[in-house]
Amino acid sequence: MTATTVLTARALLLDMDGTLVNSDAVVERIWRRWAEQHGLDGDEVMKVVHGRQGYASMAVLLPDRPMERNLADNARMLAAETADMDGVVEIAGAKDFLASLRGLPHALVTSADVALSTARMAAAGLALPRVRVTAESVGASKPDPEGFLKGAAELGVAPEDCVVFEDSGAGIAAGRAAGMRVIGVGPRAAVHRPDVLVRDLTAVRVEAVEGGSGELRLSVG
């Protein structure tokens, strides 16, 4: 029997790809094609790209390349990803999980831009949270904590009172750098040692604590 972990928070900050939406099929197609075009090993590229904005991944993989070329490639790849929804599905439990958050403080914090995040959430049959921090909202990509800090600020909640849901090393590092606790979702998260690990979102229950304190109780496991 799996033990249940109980956390309290005042707001939840949710990554999208790998956390709410399984877009791995598209990411693999787009990035392996890019790797081949640049003479890079596809397996090594895939170890870097999850969680980061495209230009930031390129800067890690091709550190001597001018940033303007990375930004140009990033724009082309975002367009290609937005046009390719083949294989995009929800992470198990995501729809019910999001439904349970209606009326509770939460935000989407994603490295995707508005167009891509809107398209992928729709393809997976998921409702977009009212508060969203996308690529256009920040000046630095995960693992920089800017996105999560901005999400907390927009919800009016202190960083230490937020819990992050993430799947990638870059995202988990960003949550930690923001001073937040991190629930890792899926096998990719396991090697990055989040505070709590779940196989998918069927393992999470969220409810408001009675008494008007504004606290949320998360039962995980």
URCORFEN-V558737 format. One record per backbone hydrogen bond with DSSP energy under -1.0 kcal/mol. CO is the residue of the C=O (numbers start at 1). NH is the residue of the N-H. Records with the same first field share a line. If there is no record, write none. Layout:
CO=NH, NH
This chain:
5=220
7=218
9=216
11=163
12=107
13=165
14=109
16=19, 20, 21
20=91
21=18
22=89
23=27
24=28
25=29
26=30
27=31
28=32
29=33
30=34
31=35
32=36
33=37
34=38
35=40
36=39
41=45
42=46
45=48, 49
53=57
54=58
55=59
56=60
57=61
58=62
62=65
66=69, 70
67=71
68=72
69=73
70=74
71=75
72=76
73=77
74=78
75=79
76=80
77=81
78=82
79=83
81=84
85=88
89=22
91=94
92=201
93=97
94=98
95=99
96=100
98=101
99=102
101=104
105=12
107=14
108=133
112=135
113=117
114=118
115=119
116=120
117=121
118=122
119=123
120=124
121=126
122=125
131=108
133=110
134=137
141=144
145=149
146=150
147=151
148=152
149=153
150=154
151=155
152=157
158=161
159=162
161=10, 11
162=181
163=13
164=183
165=15
166=185
168=172
169=173
170=174
171=175
172=176
173=177
174=178
175=180
176=179
181=164
182=195, 196
183=166
184=198
189=192
190=193
196=184
198=186
200=203
201=204
203=221
205=219
207=217
215=209
216=9
217=207
218=7
219=205
220=5
